[in-house]
Amino acid sequence: MSFRQLLKGISARKYSTKKAIFLNEQQLQALGQVTESEILVEEISIQTDHYVRSSEEATFGSKRIGCVELPKPLMKGIQDLVDGQDKRLIRADALRLYDALRSTARIPKENDDFDGSRFSKKIRKATTTVVEPHKLSYGPRESVAYAAGVLPSTYAAAINVMKEISSRLTDFRPRSMLDFGCGPGTAIWAAKEHFQLENCVGVDLSEDMLRVAEQIEESIKVEGSTPVEFKRYLTFDPKAHKPDLVVSSFTLGDISSAALQKSTVEQLWAQTGDILVLIDRGTPVGFSNIARARQWILEKENAHVVAPCAHDKPCPLLFSPDAKPNDLWCHFSQRVQRPTFLMKTKHSKFNTEDAKYSYVVLRKGTRPTKSDSLESQAYHWPRLIQPPLKKNGHIVMDTCSTNGEIQRMVIPKSQGKVPYRDARKAMWGDLFPHLSKNKIVTRISEGINAKEES
């Protein structure tokens, strides 16, 4: 069939004007020989603008950064450190570290609720086989095992928090940093990935851990950069310039008593020039340490929470009468790619793991009021504290709300294309900018301040 006959057949069938026929160059030349009475030809303009289906607010509030991979210089530094040690001793020491961390993961119960039931017997049997809570002191062997078996997960948590700070706070450009309880310098290496730091100080009580940090720094330092100052004790000079960024990652859990934790947090806040970041393990104990430290600082006023909380009230997951921190606690997850030395240390064939962590970012000054900028609006968006339940036609999300409660909100498909798509794409830890059209259910009531209660 010739092209002229094809065009006559198309015009005879009376297709709708909404249909489009795409022709190549040869067909267009043949089309020039056809009269306008035989077929109607109309030129269609094609828009080249990129169409974004998600809202700009949801993109700004997203916390997901994908799987974290350690920088090659950092991996090389740890690999060089591991190569000079006995691999069997490294694994044995790493297993001791894991046992110690696992033994202090949950909050011990004050009273025994044994009632003779089968469930109570099962709980009692499980708790009796658990290793007694204990902590390790970091000597030369434990420091190397920490770098080989724990550092990748702590680095992933720190890099996620630093990424959130750099994207949420466009006016924050720190030049100095203090890392208390630096260990092998994990938080310093993570902060340098997002900020142009000129002066960094790392403080750790273990001399062997500081020696490991110095060896790693030799592998990752850039020519012309200022070397990191590592020291054992935290000094305070009221006349000296305060660091713009103060970080304490995975350290509060190693402090023995709550009174000592409080004094340490208060000293760190006194030395903070702008932002204080506290990170701990994503366990009930780690979350409790972070929540108490958060409350101690907020009671001093002149401070507000940047992340993860959407309010400055007492944490409902710890200070509410309905709170059960051993069952539901605020923590987040970050996937990290396991380097070769970590896979060998754990005797694992899987090259990824999920690092669970709890954190809080505190900044001096009052909480910004709501304005037209996304940066100020994000302070008043609820945050997902658990993975959303994505059902057929609706999404169920448990969020930390702006009024200090843990609320369950449902976003149905009937609410609109944009809110529903944002809810479908929302992940654990994201800020959600939309309100629910359905009734919001309060799961845990507002936390109670101990001072107000007394």
Salt bridges, closest charged atoms under 4 A:
GLU38 OE2 - ARG4 NH1 3.73
ASP80 OD2 - LYS76 NZ 2.99
ASP86 OD1 - ARG88 NE 3.87
ASP93 OD1 - ARG96 NH2 3.06
ASP93 OD1 - ARG141 NH2 2.73
ASP99 OD1 - ARG102 NH1 2.99
ASP112 OD2 - ARG124 NH2 2.82
GLU142 OE2 - ARG96 NH2 2.79
GLU164 OE1 - LYS63 NZ 2.84
GLU164 OE2 - ARG168 NH1 3.85
GLU164 OE2 - ARG383 NH2 2.89
ASP171 OD2 - ARG363 NH2 3.48
GLU198 OE2 - ARG175 NE 3.57
GLU207 OE1 - ARG232 NE 3.81
ASP208 OD1 - ARG211 NH1 3.05
GLU218 OE1 - LYS221 NZ 3.38
ASP244 OD1 - HIS241 NE2 3.80
ASP274 OD1 - ARG363 NE 2.95
ASP312 OD1 - ARG367 NH2 2.91
GLU353 OE1 - ARG338 NE 2.78
GLU353 OE1 - LYS346 NZ 2.89
ASP354 OD1 - ARG335 NE 2.79
ASP398 OD1 - ARG408 NE 2.76
ASP398 OD2 - ARG443 NH1 2.67
ASP422 OD2 - HIS434 NE2 2.65
GLU446 OE2 - LYS313 NZ 3.81
